[in-house]
Amino acid sequence: MYAITIKPHWAWAILHAGKRVENRDFLPPALVGQRVALHAGRPLGGATAEARALRALAAFLARAGYPAAAVWLKGQRPTLWWTSESAREDGPSLVEAARIAAMAASEKKAGEVFSATPVTADHFLTSCVVATADVLPYSTRIQGHEEIWRHWHRQGAWLIPGCKAPWALCNVKFLAEPVPCAGQQGVWQWRGDA
């Protein structure tokens, strides 16, 4: 089975926030319509990298309609506060996002007021296969993959502007237990069993 390695914070978004777009600059023809293993890559490597990843994740979550804010307080781990319950098609208001950021900055109150969940890099699975998915070109609407189109307006929020060949991840199946293994760049052969 072919596999792709995804940065841990994007793998988290696939598992927990419904991300079904993979931003790549090339879609190998051999992958179109194929089942592919999704591998969460190596740990991020330090607080600065964690903060950068959580800020990017917060921005994409907000674009997808989830109130979210990334906060890095002196002497603490970078933390993303988000809530999946209040995702809306029109996205969170700026007031909501600002309130979550302010509450998160004052510690646990975001969880009390908004039922927000804190996420740190410790929540990211790393160096393991976490799911499998069928790969299609992002712009293709194919029968049998209706679940991805039902909320596709929200999937556009996960696109990176200028991405040349985004992939649609259809029929994502999460593994009951992640399978530890080393990943590789690009598309690679995974010999494991999904």
Steps between C-alpha positions, in 0.01 A plus 500: 500500500624848423548740792558871553649667804310797639624747763362402842276806543332438161455132586329617823268719288410199283424291810319764710388796288373337181782618271462314170737700280871432463697789351758368256649636181472175305253211491668191355256337251563161666336629822172623351221281635743294710487430873796669669638471854521830690815518711549760774859622474772560757452725807512871429827569683481772764265766633554744213404238239204395717380861529529553122307176431226584752461855363460359146253241626298767688481717187374211286252387769359854516467509120313167517250643749647383831572762768870453576797690638866410545667639812860479616545640850844556646623191681229273355451270203334648190130409515213503253153555645213395277144372510346267245145542631450851370628459144281707271486538125564873531792443740554651844455870544807713567354573844477125578857439382628796704312382810640148467853641460454725805355219709773261388764757594354506851543123529216252556206741455470420129407146596247624756334769287507350150538127564825549314757222493872567544730334246879484526755317290463212749159433341656437159567141396845470345700244302203273432229419246172637636247452219439405138313697233408492133683774308328710234582833339339772715286633216353163404151411620463125470199285587544295815685775687198707606616534861782730398276724287232547764721749683738582217456877543683455831775294334602799290618661823779239518643595160830685493484781243720423201500124562536343154338158547301461824373151573156403633522235773182291467366214710752565777523199731676549830710209625387358834863514611768713329772290337849629591740533208749739348364713218657651191462810289280475193297190421642176638410132536364395839519128568269510804146372532211742521 
